[in-house]
Amino acid sequence: MEDKETELSLLRYLNGAAKKDDLAILNEWIKDPKNNKEFRQYLKTHFAIYLGMNDQDVSKMKNNLIEQIRADKNRERKHKRMVFLKYAAVFILLLACVHFYRDQIFIEYQNENVVVGDDKIILENADGNIEVLDNDKQISIKDKNGFVIGKQVGDELVYTKNDSKNEIAYNTLKIPYGKQLKVVLSDGSEVMLNSGSTFKYPVNFIKGKNRKVFLEGEAFFEVAKDSLHPFIVSANDLDIKVLGTEFNVLNYSEDINTEVVLVGGSVVLNSPGYVKNEVKLSPGQKGTFLKEDKNIGVEEVNVSLYTGWVDGIVVFRETTFENITKKLERHFNIKINNTNSKIAKEKFNATIDLKKENINQILEYFKKIYEIEYEVKNNEVIIK
């Protein structure tokens, strides 16, 4: 797309950041039949991983965009700031796969580049022995007697089942900022740990006892079914009880809430000593535990907005800038100092492909789309 002004307007629109001038530009551009080919080519270039793109009806896509622009223009007249956009179905899928500003948008950086940290994952064995895990290496995990109980291959740690064990022993993983790790527990349950997380778990689960693990941070669970041994995730004051299901837990110490998003199956939320009634979630629901008053709320959500990080896609919807910078710090292991207090609580929309975009590209995105100024000094990002 040669017209960079139109391209920026389209990107702002797709990411919920369009202003009145952007809507005016797009309203005229999309109605011109000569732009149909360019519209398709743009989508194919910047949203290449959207399945079935070649089979989509461009006219229908264009009409959907026109209708949404008109609706948003009407809302713009009533509000000073645009609220969360309810995209046409095709654009919800596009947004989940967006590639921000690849190719020509980020050819040059005007700021010093940020160099991400490279801290190592720490494994503390039950006997107190400390091991440093390197994502590029393969090692065997042994117990205090020297027996192999699992192995690490790259960014995956797999434990083996041993039914002869009758004494529970806990290992603890500490995932630094900038790292992630998948753990396959001895019962076959899979746990994807996000950066900045601490996970305590049994080397082997004991027959007749609940399968209990402890989490501070964020993790996506795929729990192996075992009706005789319920699986419990202890997230500080909140317990998540399951038999076999998929769900995401967000429980960082600095956050005011603990969130549980259920993808499939069912889970029961309970806060021992605080919440008298258990709360059961159904697929597509999010349970929010308020740490201060110990209450649990439930709402319907789009689960992909909360689980996309597992596949490297982070989605921010009406998210405060303060929370966005926290997530960026965790993922890239960098320091962000926001000296602009006015935007700390402002809410923004963005979809970031962490496998394809680095922190420098993401910072440039916020600069171009939201006009947020920044500089890099001594490898620290300073928001001005």
C-alpha positions as CSV (number, residue, x, y, z in Angstrom):
1,M,0.0,0.0,0.0
2,E,1.7,3.1,-1.2
3,D,-0.6,5.6,0.6
4,K,1.0,5.4,4.1
5,E,-1.7,7.7,5.6
6,T,-4.4,5.3,4.5
7,E,-2.4,2.3,5.8
8,L,-2.0,3.9,9.2
9,S,-5.7,4.7,9.3
10,L,-6.6,1.1,8.5
11,L,-4.2,-0.3,11.1
12,R,-5.5,2.1,13.7
13,Y,-9.0,1.1,12.9
14,L,-8.3,-2.7,13.1
15,N,-6.7,-2.1,16.5
16,G,-9.5,0.1,18.0
17,A,-7.4,3.3,17.9
18,A,-9.0,5.1,14.9
19,K,-9.8,8.8,15.3
20,K,-12.3,10.9,13.4
21,D,-9.9,11.8,10.6
22,D,-9.0,8.1,10.2
23,L,-12.7,7.2,9.7
24,A,-13.1,9.9,7.2
25,I,-10.1,8.7,5.2
26,L,-11.3,5.0,5.2
27,N,-14.9,5.9,4.5
28,E,-13.8,7.4,1.1
29,W,-11.1,4.9,0.3
30,I,-13.0,1.7,0.8
31,K,-15.9,2.9,-1.4
32,D,-13.7,3.2,-4.4
33,P,-13.9,0.0,-6.5
34,K,-10.4,0.6,-7.7
35,N,-9.1,-0.2,-4.2
36,N,-10.7,-3.7,-4.1
37,K,-7.5,-5.4,-5.4
38,E,-5.3,-3.3,-3.2
39,F,-7.5,-4.1,-0.2
40,R,-7.2,-7.9,-0.8
41,Q,-3.5,-7.7,-1.4
42,Y,-3.0,-5.7,1.8
43,L,-4.9,-8.3,3.9
44,K,-2.9,-11.1,2.3
45,T,0.4,-9.4,3.0
46,H,-0.3,-8.3,6.6
47,F,-2.6,-11.1,7.7
48,A,-1.0,-14.0,5.8
49,I,-1.7,-16.6,8.5
50,Y,-5.5,-16.1,8.5
51,L,-6.8,-19.4,7.2
52,G,-9.0,-19.4,4.2
53,M,-8.2,-15.8,3.2
54,N,-8.2,-16.6,-0.5
55,D,-11.7,-18.0,-0.2
56,Q,-13.2,-14.9,1.4
57,D,-15.7,-12.7,-0.4
58,V,-13.9,-9.3,-0.7
59,S,-17.1,-7.5,-1.4
60,K,-18.6,-8.8,1.8
61,M,-15.5,-8.0,3.7
62,K,-15.5,-4.5,2.3
63,N,-19.2,-4.0,3.1
64,N,-18.6,-5.2,6.7
65,L,-15.9,-2.6,7.1
66,I,-18.0,0.1,5.6
67,E,-20.9,-0.7,8.0
68,Q,-18.6,-0.8,11.0
69,I,-16.9,2.5,10.0
70,R,-20.3,4.2,9.7
71,A,-21.4,2.8,13.1
72,D,-18.2,4.0,14.7
73,K,-18.5,7.4,13.1
74,N,-21.9,7.8,14.7
75,R,-20.4,6.8,18.1
76,E,-17.5,9.2,17.6
77,R,-20.0,12.1,17.4
78,K,-21.3,11.1,20.9
79,H,-18.0,10.3,22.6
80,K,-14.7,12.1,22.9
81,R,-12.8,8.8,22.9
82,M,-13.7,5.7,21.0
83,V,-14.7,2.7,23.1
84,F,-13.9,-1.0,22.4
85,L,-14.9,-1.8,18.8
86,K,-17.3,-4.7,18.2
87,Y,-15.6,-5.9,15.0
88,A,-17.3,-7.8,12.2
89,A,-16.7,-11.5,12.5
90,V,-14.0,-11.6,9.8
91,F,-12.0,-8.9,11.6
92,I,-12.1,-10.7,14.9
93,L,-10.2,-13.5,13.2
94,L,-7.9,-11.2,11.5
95,L,-7.1,-9.3,14.7
96,A,-6.1,-12.5,16.4
97,C,-3.4,-13.0,13.8
98,V,-2.3,-9.5,13.1
99,H,1.3,-8.8,12.1
100,F,2.1,-5.2,13.2
101,Y,4.1,-3.1,10.9
102,R,6.2,-5.7,9.2
103,D,8.3,-4.9,6.1
104,Q,8.3,-1.2,5.5
105,I,6.7,0.3,8.6
106,F,9.7,-0.5,10.8
107,I,12.6,-0.1,8.4
108,E,14.3,2.5,10.7
109,Y,14.3,3.2,14.4
110,Q,14.8,6.7,15.7
111,N,15.5,5.4,19.2
112,E,18.3,3.3,20.6
113,N,17.3,-0.4,20.5
114,V,16.4,-2.3,23.6
115,V,18.5,-5.4,24.4
116,V,16.4,-8.0,26.2
117,G,17.7,-9.8,29.2
118,D,18.6,-13.5,29.3
119,D,18.1,-14.8,32.8
120,K,17.9,-18.6,33.3
121,I,15.1,-20.8,34.6
122,I,15.8,-22.1,38.1
123,L,14.7,-25.6,39.3
124,E,14.8,-26.2,43.0
125,N,14.6,-29.9,43.8
126,A,12.9,-31.3,46.8
127,D,16.3,-31.9,48.5
128,G,17.2,-28.2,48.1
129,N,19.6,-28.8,45.2
130,I,19.5,-26.0,42.6
131,E,19.7,-26.5,38.9
132,V,19.9,-23.9,36.2
133,L,18.0,-24.8,33.0
134,D,19.1,-23.7,29.6
135,N,16.5,-23.7,26.9
136,D,19.1,-24.7,24.3
137,K,20.3,-27.8,26.2
138,Q,19.1,-31.3,27.2
139,I,19.5,-32.6,30.7
140,S,18.2,-35.4,33.0
141,I,16.4,-34.5,36.2
142,K,17.4,-36.7,39.1
143,D,16.1,-37.2,42.7
144,K,18.2,-37.1,45.8
145,N,19.2,-40.7,45.3
146,G,20.4,-40.1,41.8
147,F,17.5,-41.8,40.0
148,V,16.3,-40.1,36.8
149,I,12.8,-38.8,37.3
150,G,12.5,-36.6,34.2
151,K,14.3,-34.8,31.4
152,Q,14.5,-31.3,29.9
153,V,14.6,-30.9,26.2
154,G,14.7,-27.3,25.1
155,D,11.7,-25.4,26.5
156,E,9.9,-28.5,27.7
157,L,10.4,-30.4,31.0
158,V,8.9,-33.9,31.2
159,Y,8.5,-36.1,34.3
160,T,8.1,-39.8,34.4
161,K,5.5,-41.7,36.4
162,N,6.7,-43.9,39.3
163,D,3.9,-45.7,41.1
164,S,6.3,-47.2,43.7
165,K,6.7,-43.8,45.4
166,N,4.5,-43.3,48.5
167,E,6.2,-40.1,49.8
168,I,5.4,-36.8,48.2
169,A,8.3,-34.5,47.2
170,Y,7.9,-31.1,45.7
171,N,10.1,-29.4,43.1
172,T,9.8,-25.7,42.4
173,L,10.3,-23.9,39.1
174,K,11.1,-20.2,38.9
175,I,10.5,-18.7,35.4
176,P,12.3,-15.4,35.0
177,Y,11.1,-12.5,32.9
178,G,11.7,-13.2,29.2
179,K,11.3,-17.0,29.5
180,Q,8.5,-19.6,29.2
181,L,8.5,-23.3,30.0
182,K,6.2,-26.2,29.3
183,V,6.0,-28.9,32.1
184,V,4.5,-32.3,31.7
185,L,3.8,-33.7,35.1
186,S,4.1,-37.3,36.1
187,D,0.3,-37.9,35.6
188,G,0.4,-36.5,32.0
189,S,-1.0,-33.1,32.8
190,E,0.6,-30.3,30.8
191,V,1.3,-26.9,32.2
192,M,2.6,-24.0,30.1
193,L,4.3,-21.5,32.5
194,N,4.5,-17.8,31.5
195,S,7.4,-15.5,32.3
196,G,7.7,-14.3,35.9
197,S,6.0,-17.3,37.4
198,T,6.8,-19.7,40.3
199,F,5.3,-23.2,40.1
200,K,5.6,-25.8,42.9
201,Y,4.5,-29.3,42.1
202,P,5.0,-33.0,43.2
203,V,7.6,-35.0,41.4
204,N,5.1,-37.9,41.7
205,F,1.5,-37.9,42.7
206,I,0.5,-40.2,45.5
207,K,-2.3,-42.7,45.2
208,G,-5.3,-41.8,47.3
209,K,-4.3,-38.1,47.6
210,N,-5.4,-35.0,45.7
211,R,-3.1,-33.8,42.9
212,K,-2.2,-30.4,44.3
213,V,0.1,-27.8,42.8
214,F,0.9,-24.2,43.7
215,L,1.1,-21.2,41.3
216,E,2.2,-17.6,41.5
217,G,2.2,-16.0,38.0
218,E,0.4,-17.3,34.9
219,A,-0.1,-20.7,33.5
220,F,-2.2,-22.6,31.1
221,F,-3.3,-26.1,32.3
222,E,-4.4,-29.2,30.4
223,V,-5.2,-31.6,33.2
224,A,-5.2,-35.3,32.7
225,K,-8.5,-36.9,33.8
226,D,-8.5,-38.9,37.0
227,S,-11.8,-39.0,38.8
228,L,-10.3,-40.6,41.9
229,H,-7.7,-37.9,42.3
230,P,-9.0,-34.3,41.8
231,F,-6.4,-31.8,40.6
232,I,-6.1,-28.6,42.7
233,V,-4.3,-25.4,41.7
234,S,-3.5,-23.3,44.8
235,A,-3.2,-19.7,43.8
236,N,-2.6,-18.1,47.2
237,D,-6.0,-17.6,48.7
238,L,-7.9,-19.2,45.8
239,D,-8.2,-22.9,45.1
240,I,-9.1,-24.2,41.6
241,K,-10.4,-27.7,41.7
242,V,-10.7,-29.8,38.5
243,L,-10.9,-33.4,37.3
244,G,-9.7,-33.0,33.7
245,T,-10.0,-29.8,31.7
246,E,-8.2,-26.8,30.0
247,F,-8.0,-23.5,31.7
248,N,-5.8,-20.4,32.3
249,V,-4.8,-19.0,35.6
250,L,-3.5,-15.5,36.1
251,N,-2.1,-14.9,39.6
252,Y,0.8,-12.4,39.8
253,S,1.5,-11.0,43.2
254,E,1.3,-7.4,42.0
255,D,-2.2,-7.8,40.4
256,I,-5.3,-7.0,42.5
257,N,-7.2,-10.0,41.1
258,T,-6.7,-13.6,40.3
259,E,-8.3,-14.7,37.1
260,V,-9.4,-18.1,35.9
261,V,-10.6,-18.6,32.3
262,L,-12.1,-21.9,31.4
263,V,-11.6,-23.3,27.9
264,G,-13.1,-26.8,28.3
265,G,-14.5,-29.0,31.0
266,S,-15.4,-27.5,34.4
267,V,-13.6,-26.1,37.4
268,V,-14.7,-25.1,40.9
269,L,-13.3,-22.0,42.5
270,N,-13.1,-21.7,46.3
271,S,-11.3,-19.5,48.8
272,P,-10.8,-21.6,52.0
273,G,-11.6,-19.6,55.0
274,Y,-13.1,-16.7,53.0
275,V,-15.7,-17.7,50.5
276,K,-18.5,-19.9,51.9
277,N,-20.0,-20.9,48.5
278,E,-18.0,-22.6,45.8
279,V,-18.3,-21.1,42.3
280,K,-18.4,-23.4,39.3
281,L,-17.3,-22.2,35.9
282,S,-18.5,-23.3,32.5
283,P,-16.5,-23.2,29.2
284,G,-16.2,-19.6,28.0
285,Q,-16.4,-18.1,31.5
286,K,-13.9,-16.1,33.5
287,G,-13.9,-16.2,37.3
288,T,-12.3,-13.2,39.0
289,F,-11.2,-13.5,42.6
290,L,-10.8,-10.0,44.2
291,K,-7.8,-10.4,46.5
292,E,-8.9,-7.5,48.8
293,D,-12.5,-8.4,49.6
294,K,-12.2,-12.1,48.7
295,N,-15.2,-12.1,46.4
296,I,-15.5,-14.2,43.2
297,G,-17.3,-12.8,40.1
298,V,-18.2,-14.6,36.9
299,E,-18.6,-13.4,33.4
300,E,-18.7,-14.6,29.8
301,V,-15.5,-13.9,27.8
302,N,-13.7,-14.6,24.5
303,V,-11.3,-17.1,25.9
304,S,-8.8,-16.5,23.0
305,L,-8.1,-13.0,24.4
306,Y,-6.7,-14.7,27.6
307,T,-5.1,-17.8,26.2
308,G,-3.4,-16.4,23.0
309,W,-0.1,-15.9,24.9
310,V,0.4,-19.7,24.8
311,D,0.8,-19.4,21.0
312,G,2.7,-16.1,21.2
313,I,-0.3,-13.8,20.6
314,V,-1.0,-11.2,23.3
315,V,-4.2,-9.3,23.0
316,F,-4.9,-6.1,24.9
317,R,-8.6,-4.9,25.0
318,E,-9.4,-1.8,27.0
319,T,-6.2,-2.5,29.0
320,T,-4.5,0.2,31.0
321,F,-1.1,1.4,29.8
322,E,0.2,0.5,33.3
323,N,-0.8,-3.2,32.8
324,I,0.5,-3.3,29.2
325,T,3.9,-2.2,30.3
326,K,3.9,-4.8,33.1
327,K,3.3,-7.6,30.6
328,L,5.9,-6.2,28.2
329,E,8.4,-6.1,31.1
330,R,7.7,-9.8,31.9
331,H,7.8,-11.1,28.4
332,F,10.9,-9.3,27.2
333,N,12.8,-9.0,30.6
334,I,13.3,-5.3,30.3
335,K,12.7,-2.2,32.4
336,I,10.0,0.3,31.4
337,N,9.8,3.6,33.4
338,N,6.6,5.5,32.6
339,T,7.2,9.2,33.5
340,N,3.9,10.2,31.9
341,S,1.4,9.7,34.7
342,K,-1.4,11.0,32.5
343,I,-1.5,7.8,30.4
344,A,-0.9,5.2,33.2
345,K,-4.6,4.6,33.6
346,E,-5.6,5.2,30.0
347,K,-6.9,2.2,28.2
348,F,-5.6,0.9,24.9
349,N,-6.2,-1.8,22.3
350,A,-3.4,-3.8,20.7
351,T,-2.7,-7.3,19.4
352,I,0.9,-8.4,19.4
353,D,2.6,-11.4,17.8
354,L,5.4,-12.0,20.2
355,K,7.0,-14.6,17.9
356,K,7.4,-12.1,15.1
357,E,7.6,-8.7,16.7
358,N,10.4,-7.6,19.0
359,I,10.2,-5.0,21.7
360,N,11.6,-2.3,19.5
361,Q,8.9,-2.8,16.9
362,I,6.2,-2.9,19.6
363,L,7.4,0.4,21.0
364,E,7.4,1.9,17.6
365,Y,3.8,0.7,17.1
366,F,2.7,2.5,20.3
367,K,4.5,5.6,19.1
368,K,2.9,5.6,15.6
369,I,-0.6,4.5,16.6
370,Y,-1.1,6.1,20.0
371,E,1.5,8.9,19.6
372,I,3.3,7.8,22.8
373,E,6.8,9.2,23.0
374,Y,9.7,7.2,24.4
375,E,13.5,7.0,24.6
376,V,16.0,4.3,25.6
377,K,18.8,5.1,28.1
378,N,21.1,2.5,29.4
379,N,18.8,-0.2,28.1
380,E,15.8,1.3,30.1
381,V,12.7,2.3,28.2
382,I,11.5,5.7,29.4
383,I,8.0,6.8,28.4
384,K,7.7,10.5,28.2
